[in-house]
């Protein structure tokens, strides 16, 4: 995913009301940018951090600028939670996610569960039974898929890192994400394949774990979902000021 226009370097002054960020450009101009991230942004919202913003010429927008990247410890972190679904769509189209390759069709935002929409639904009428590998459990489960062989895929953005090399999710209570896990479990119970994919918009993490401290219910829910057959995948990103793309898979620590 390439940024439409070159990003501009700035310095973070304040992030407030979740969706606003005051920044100072290198020429000293202070502006308010849209902050497309409803989370707590722990470690990424401190005044004085270098950041990168994009600009839109759309006259309908109230704020022309958008906070895209924050520099922490010399590395770039993507904070725009609107990007992961686009990144995954590009990776699926390029067959860059081997665990999810080979499906005949890919649909986005398909209704399922209790008034929810799954991020991606992958379908293929000729797929064989799917082997599901549960991370850190010394066993494999073989499930007979239904004749239409569906794969339900939920995508979660991850940018929190409090320990060197370790990414965590969530950075605040994530009740909606927990609801999605329950609905993925229900899809597995019906015979479909279900996957939750964490997209880590950082380049400095080698492992991932659920943040029990900030949301114990979600951490327990992720373990429960995995034990029920929901696959957990985690991919880091290559983050540059020119663009972001999904990189290597990293391990999930339970």
C-alpha positions in Angstrom: 0.0 0.0 0.0 1.6 3.2 -1.1 0.6 6.6 0.3 -1.2 8.7 -2.3 0.9 11.7 -1.6 4.3 12.2 0.1 4.0 12.3 3.9 5.1 15.4 5.8 7.2 15.2 8.9 5.9 16.9 12.1 6.1 16.7 15.9 3.2 15.6 18.0 1.8 18.2 20.4 -1.3 16.4 21.8 -3.6 13.6 20.9 -7.1 14.1 22.3 -10.7 13.1 22.0 -9.5 10.0 20.3 -9.7 11.3 16.8 -7.8 14.6 17.0 -4.0 15.3 17.0 -2.3 18.7 17.2 1.1 18.6 15.5 3.7 21.2 14.6 5.2 21.1 11.1 8.9 21.6 10.5 8.3 25.2 9.5 6.6 25.9 12.9 3.0 25.8 11.7 0.7 24.1 14.1 -2.3 22.2 12.7 -4.9 19.7 13.8 -4.9 16.4 12.0 -7.4 13.6 12.0 -6.2 10.6 14.2 -7.7 7.5 12.7 -7.3 5.3 15.8 -10.0 4.8 18.5 -7.6 3.0 20.8 -5.4 4.3 23.7 -2.3 4.5 21.6 -0.1 3.7 24.6 3.5 4.8 24.0 2.5 6.5 20.8 0.7 9.6 22.0 3.5 11.3 24.0 4.0 15.0 23.2 7.2 15.6 21.3 7.3 12.3 19.3 8.2 12.7 15.6 5.3 11.8 13.4 4.3 11.8 9.7 1.0 13.1 8.3 -0.7 12.9 5.0 -2.8 15.5 3.3 -6.0 15.3 1.3 -7.4 17.8 -1.1 -11.0 16.6 -0.7 -13.0 19.8 0.0 -15.6 17.7 1.9 -13.1 16.8 4.7 -13.2 18.9 7.8 -9.5 18.2 8.5 -7.2 18.0 5.5 -4.4 16.2 7.3 -4.3 12.7 8.8 -1.8 11.3 11.3 -0.3 8.2 9.7 3.0 7.2 11.4 4.7 7.9 14.7 8.5 7.4 15.2 9.4 5.5 18.4 13.0 4.5 19.2 14.1 5.2 15.7 11.4 3.0 14.1 8.1 3.9 12.4 4.8 2.7 13.7 1.6 2.8 11.6 -1.3 4.1 13.7 -4.0 4.3 11.0 -6.5 1.5 11.8 -8.1 1.9 8.4 -5.1 0.4 6.7 -4.9 -3.2 7.9 -7.9 -4.4 5.8 -6.5 -2.8 2.7 -3.1 -4.3 3.5 -4.7 -7.8 3.8 -6.7 -7.3 0.6 -3.5 -6.5 -1.3 -1.7 -9.5 0.3 -4.5 -11.9 -0.6 -4.6 -10.6 -4.1 -0.8 -11.1 -4.4 -1.1 -14.6 -2.8 1.4 -13.3 -0.1 -0.3 -15.1 2.8 0.4 -18.8 2.2 -2.0 -19.9 5.0 -4.9 -18.2 3.2 -4.0 -19.0 -0.5 -5.9 -21.0 -3.0 -9.4 -19.8 -2.6 -11.5 -19.1 -5.7 -13.3 -16.0 -4.4 -12.8 -13.3 -1.8 -15.6 -11.1 -0.5 -15.4 -8.2 2.0 -17.7 -7.1 4.8 -20.1 -10.1 4.7 -22.8 -10.3 7.2 -22.5 -13.0 9.8 -23.1 -13.7 13.5 -25.2 -11.3 15.5 -25.5 -8.2 13.4 -21.8 -8.2 12.5 -19.8 -8.2 9.3 -16.7 -10.3 8.8 -13.8 -8.5 7.3 -13.2 -11.2 4.6 -15.0 -14.3 3.4 -12.9 -16.7 1.3 -14.7 -19.4 -0.6 -13.8 -22.3 -2.9 -16.1 -25.3 -3.9 -13.2 -27.7 -4.5 -11.0 -27.3 -1.4 -10.0 -30.5 0.5 -10.5 -30.7 4.3 -8.5 -28.1 6.2 -5.9 -28.8 8.8 -6.0 -26.3 11.6 -2.9 -25.7 13.6 -3.3 -24.4 17.1 -0.3 -22.4 18.1 1.7 -23.7 21.1 -0.4 -26.8 21.4 1.2 -30.1 20.5 -1.6 -31.3 18.4 -3.6 -30.7 15.2 -7.3 -30.8 14.5 -8.7 -32.1 11.3 -12.2 -30.8 10.5 -14.5 -31.8 7.7 -15.6 -28.6 6.0 -19.0 -28.0 4.7 -19.4 -28.5 0.9 -19.0 -24.8 0.2 -15.7 -24.6 2.1 -15.9 -21.1 3.6 -13.1 -19.3 5.4 -14.2 -16.4 7.7 -11.4 -13.9 8.3 -11.3 -11.2 10.9 -8.5 -8.6 10.8 -7.2 -6.8 13.9 -4.8 -3.8 13.9 -1.9 -4.0 16.4 0.6 -1.3 17.3 1.2 -1.7 21.0 4.7 -2.7 22.2 5.7 -2.3 25.8 8.5 -4.9 25.8 11.2 -4.9 23.3 10.4 -7.2 20.4 6.9 -8.0 21.7 3.6 -6.8 20.1 0.4 -6.8 22.2 -3.3 -6.5 21.5 -5.4 -4.8 22.6 -4.3 -1.5 24.1 -7.6 -0.9 25.8 -10.8 -2.9 26.5 -11.9 -4.5 23.2 -15.4 -5.8 23.8 -16.2 -5.7 20.1 -13.2 -7.8 19.2 -14.1 -10.3 21.9 -17.6 -10.5 20.3 -15.9 -11.3 16.9 -14.0 -14.2 18.5 -17.2 -15.7 19.8 -18.8 -15.4 16.3 -15.7 -17.0 14.7 -16.1 -19.9 17.1 -19.6 -20.4 16.0 -18.5 -20.5 12.4 -16.0 -23.3 13.3 -18.7 -25.2 15.1 -20.8 -25.1 11.9 -17.9 -26.7 10.0 -16.3 -23.6 8.4 -12.7 -22.5 8.7 -12.2 -19.3 10.8 -9.1 -17.1 11.2 -8.3 -14.0 13.2 -5.3 -12.2 11.6 -3.4 -9.6 13.7 -1.6 -7.0 11.5 1.3 -5.5 13.5 2.1 -2.1 11.9 5.6 -2.1 13.3 9.0 -3.4 12.2 10.5 -4.0 15.7 8.5 -7.0 16.9 9.3 -10.7 16.6 6.5 -12.1 18.7 2.9 -11.3 19.7 0.7 -11.9 22.8 -2.7 -10.9 24.0 -2.5 -8.2 26.6 -4.0 -9.8 29.7 -3.2 -6.8 31.8 -5.3 -4.3 29.7 -8.1 -6.7 28.7 -8.1 -10.0 30.5 -11.5 -11.0 29.0 -10.1 -10.7 25.5 -6.9 -12.6 26.4 -8.9 -15.5 27.8 -11.3 -15.3 24.8 -8.4 -15.6 22.3 -7.2 -18.7 24.1 -10.7 -20.1 24.1 -11.2 -19.4 20.4 -7.9 -21.1 19.5 -8.8 -24.1 21.5 -12.2 -24.2 19.7 -10.4 -24.3 16.3 -10.1 -20.6 15.3 -6.7 -20.1 13.7 -4.6 -17.2 15.0 -2.2 -15.6 12.5 0.1 -12.7 13.2 2.0 -10.8 10.5 4.4 -7.8 11.0 4.6 -5.0 8.5 7.3 -3.2 6.5 6.6 0.4 7.4 8.1 3.3 5.4 7.2 6.9 4.8 6.4 5.8 1.2 4.0 3.1 2.2 3.2 0.0 4.3 2.9 -3.6 3.3 2.5 -6.9 5.1 5.9 -8.6 5.8 6.8 -11.8 7.7 4.7 -13.9 10.0 5.7 -13.7 13.6 4.9 -16.1 16.5 2.1 -16.0 18.9 3.1 -16.4 22.5 0.3 -17.9 24.7 
